[in-house]
């Protein structure tokens, strides 16, 4: 089992920045991919970004050039730096990890971008 706790969400104005953090504990030594998803009201959860243990990254098109995912393997942490935020980025952001034991999700952190 892997437990995930997100932090760093909040209310920010259009064009502002936020940094999300996710701490993994439990059987975190075997984590491979770490990532972020988001879910806006009335919409399905969608992929935002992911990073492998080797540092390879992938982003959804709408956040490329604005969001940066990174991780600290020694601390079992994953981060999402979000710059130039837009109202359409408003959502609950969820941390996600993939390990040999399965796929795990955090409880989510709210990001609200005002126009």
FIKOLZA-533066 format. One record per residue (C-alpha): residue number from 1; z, y, x. Coordinates in steps of 0.05 Angstrom, whole numbers. Layout:
BEGIN
<rec><i>NUM</i><z>Z</z><y>Y</y><x>X</x></rec>
...
// end
This chain:
BEGIN
<rec><i>1</i><z>0</z><y>0</y><x>0</x></rec>
<rec><i>2</i><z>-15</z><y>71</y><x>21</x></rec>
<rec><i>3</i><z>20</z><y>131</y><x>-9</x></rec>
<rec><i>4</i><z>-16</z><y>198</y><x>-9</x></rec>
<rec><i>5</i><z>13</z><y>267</y><x>-20</x></rec>
<rec><i>6</i><z>-31</z><y>328</y><x>-25</x></rec>
<rec><i>7</i><z>-11</z><y>400</y><x>-15</x></rec>
<rec><i>8</i><z>-43</z><y>468</y><x>-6</x></rec>
<rec><i>9</i><z>-73</z><y>482</y><x>-73</x></rec>
<rec><i>10</i><z>-65</z><y>547</y><x>-111</x></rec>
<rec><i>11</i><z>-98</z><y>607</y><x>-141</x></rec>
<rec><i>12</i><z>-148</z><y>646</y><x>-100</x></rec>
<rec><i>13</i><z>-199</z><y>700</y><x>-113</x></rec>
<rec><i>14</i><z>-275</z><y>690</y><x>-108</x></rec>
<rec><i>15</i><z>-294</z><y>687</y><x>-35</x></rec>
<rec><i>16</i><z>-224</z><y>668</y><x>-12</x></rec>
<rec><i>17</i><z>-200</z><y>608</y><x>28</x></rec>
<rec><i>18</i><z>-152</z><y>551</y><x>20</x></rec>
<rec><i>19</i><z>-133</z><y>492</y><x>63</x></rec>
<rec><i>20</i><z>-114</z><y>427</y><x>31</x></rec>
<rec><i>21</i><z>-73</z><y>375</y><x>67</x></rec>
<rec><i>22</i><z>-60</z><y>302</y><x>52</x></rec>
<rec><i>23</i><z>-7</z><y>260</y><x>84</x></rec>
<rec><i>24</i><z>-14</z><y>184</y><x>84</x></rec>
<rec><i>25</i><z>45</z><y>137</y><x>91</x></rec>
<rec><i>26</i><z>59</z><y>64</y><x>81</x></rec>
<rec><i>27</i><z>6</z><y>17</y><x>109</x></rec>
<rec><i>28</i><z>-31</z><y>78</y><x>136</x></rec>
<rec><i>29</i><z>-47</z><y>46</y><x>204</x></rec>
<rec><i>30</i><z>-107</z><y>10</y><x>176</x></rec>
<rec><i>31</i><z>-140</z><y>70</y><x>141</x></rec>
<rec><i>32</i><z>-215</z><y>75</y><x>153</x></rec>
<rec><i>33</i><z>-246</z><y>129</y><x>110</x></rec>
<rec><i>34</i><z>-208</z><y>189</y><x>85</x></rec>
<rec><i>35</i><z>-237</z><y>237</y><x>35</x></rec>
<rec><i>36</i><z>-230</z><y>287</y><x>-20</x></rec>
<rec><i>37</i><z>-254</z><y>285</y><x>-92</x></rec>
<rec><i>38</i><z>-246</z><y>335</y><x>-148</x></rec>
<rec><i>39</i><z>-244</z><y>336</y><x>-224</x></rec>
<rec><i>40</i><z>-257</z><y>398</y><x>-266</x></rec>
<rec><i>41</i><z>-235</z><y>402</y><x>-338</x></rec>
<rec><i>42</i><z>-281</z><y>361</y><x>-383</x></rec>
<rec><i>43</i><z>-319</z><y>333</y><x>-324</x></rec>
<rec><i>44</i><z>-319</z><y>268</y><x>-285</x></rec>
<rec><i>45</i><z>-286</z><y>262</y><x>-218</x></rec>
<rec><i>46</i><z>-336</z><y>278</y><x>-162</x></rec>
<rec><i>47</i><z>-342</z><y>267</y><x>-88</x></rec>
<rec><i>48</i><z>-329</z><y>327</y><x>-44</x></rec>
<rec><i>49</i><z>-324</z><y>304</y><x>28</x></rec>
<rec><i>50</i><z>-306</z><y>244</y><x>71</x></rec>
<rec><i>51</i><z>-291</z><y>229</y><x>144</x></rec>
<rec><i>52</i><z>-289</z><y>163</y><x>180</x></rec>
<rec><i>53</i><z>-239</z><y>142</y><x>233</x></rec>
<rec><i>54</i><z>-292</z><y>159</y><x>285</x></rec>
<rec><i>55</i><z>-301</z><y>229</y><x>258</x></rec>
<rec><i>56</i><z>-367</z><y>222</y><x>220</x></rec>
<rec><i>57</i><z>-369</z><y>269</y><x>161</x></rec>
<rec><i>58</i><z>-406</z><y>274</y><x>95</x></rec>
<rec><i>59</i><z>-406</z><y>329</y><x>43</x></rec>
<rec><i>60</i><z>-433</z><y>341</y><x>-26</x></rec>
<rec><i>61</i><z>-490</z><y>391</y><x>-23</x></rec>
<rec><i>62</i><z>-455</z><y>447</y><x>-61</x></rec>
<rec><i>63</i><z>-399</z><y>452</y><x>-9</x></rec>
<rec><i>64</i><z>-439</z><y>445</y><x>55</x></rec>
<rec><i>65</i><z>-428</z><y>504</y><x>101</x></rec>
<rec><i>66</i><z>-366</z><y>525</y><x>63</x></rec>
<rec><i>67</i><z>-318</z><y>466</y><x>67</x></rec>
<rec><i>68</i><z>-296</z><y>429</y><x>129</x></rec>
<rec><i>69</i><z>-260</z><y>362</y><x>129</x></rec>
<rec><i>70</i><z>-219</z><y>340</y><x>188</x></rec>
<rec><i>71</i><z>-165</z><y>288</y><x>203</x></rec>
<rec><i>72</i><z>-109</z><y>275</y><x>251</x></rec>
<rec><i>73</i><z>-106</z><y>200</y><x>262</x></rec>
<rec><i>74</i><z>-40</z><y>203</y><x>299</x></rec>
<rec><i>75</i><z>-7</z><y>237</y><x>240</x></rec>
<rec><i>76</i><z>-47</z><y>201</y><x>185</x></rec>
<rec><i>77</i><z>-67</z><y>268</y><x>157</x></rec>
<rec><i>78</i><z>-132</z><y>293</y><x>127</x></rec>
<rec><i>79</i><z>-149</z><y>365</y><x>114</x></rec>
<rec><i>80</i><z>-200</z><y>404</y><x>75</x></rec>
<rec><i>81</i><z>-213</z><y>476</y><x>96</x></rec>
<rec><i>82</i><z>-247</z><y>512</y><x>39</x></rec>
<rec><i>83</i><z>-280</z><y>579</y><x>52</x></rec>
<rec><i>84</i><z>-321</z><y>625</y><x>9</x></rec>
<rec><i>85</i><z>-292</z><y>594</y><x>-54</x></rec>
<rec><i>86</i><z>-328</z><y>601</y><x>-119</x></rec>
<rec><i>87</i><z>-304</z><y>595</y><x>-192</x></rec>
<rec><i>88</i><z>-343</z><y>530</y><x>-197</x></rec>
<rec><i>89</i><z>-298</z><y>500</y><x>-144</x></rec>
<rec><i>90</i><z>-240</z><y>503</y><x>-193</x></rec>
<rec><i>91</i><z>-213</z><y>433</y><x>-203</x></rec>
<rec><i>92</i><z>-158</z><y>385</y><x>-187</x></rec>
<rec><i>93</i><z>-171</z><y>359</y><x>-117</x></rec>
<rec><i>94</i><z>-152</z><y>288</y><x>-100</x></rec>
<rec><i>95</i><z>-142</z><y>255</y><x>-33</x></rec>
<rec><i>96</i><z>-174</z><y>187</y><x>-25</x></rec>
<rec><i>97</i><z>-168</z><y>134</y><x>29</x></rec>
<rec><i>98</i><z>-202</z><y>68</y><x>39</x></rec>
<rec><i>99</i><z>-166</z><y>13</y><x>77</x></rec>
<rec><i>100</i><z>-170</z><y>-63</y><x>81</x></rec>
<rec><i>101</i><z>-116</z><y>-64</y><x>28</x></rec>
<rec><i>102</i><z>-156</z><y>-25</y><x>-22</x></rec>
<rec><i>103</i><z>-173</z><y>45</y><x>-44</x></rec>
<rec><i>104</i><z>-116</z><y>94</y><x>-57</x></rec>
<rec><i>105</i><z>-110</z><y>162</y><x>-91</x></rec>
<rec><i>106</i><z>-62</z><y>219</y><x>-87</x></rec>
<rec><i>107</i><z>-33</z><y>254</y><x>-148</x></rec>
<rec><i>108</i><z>-79</z><y>314</y><x>-140</x></rec>
<rec><i>109</i><z>-70</z><y>388</y><x>-126</x></rec>
<rec><i>110</i><z>-97</z><y>444</y><x>-169</x></rec>
<rec><i>111</i><z>-146</z><y>494</y><x>-140</x></rec>
<rec><i>112</i><z>-164</z><y>554</y><x>-184</x></rec>
<rec><i>113</i><z>-215</z><y>606</y><x>-162</x></rec>
<rec><i>114</i><z>-215</z><y>670</y><x>-203</x></rec>
<rec><i>115</i><z>-276</z><y>714</y><x>-210</x></rec>
// end
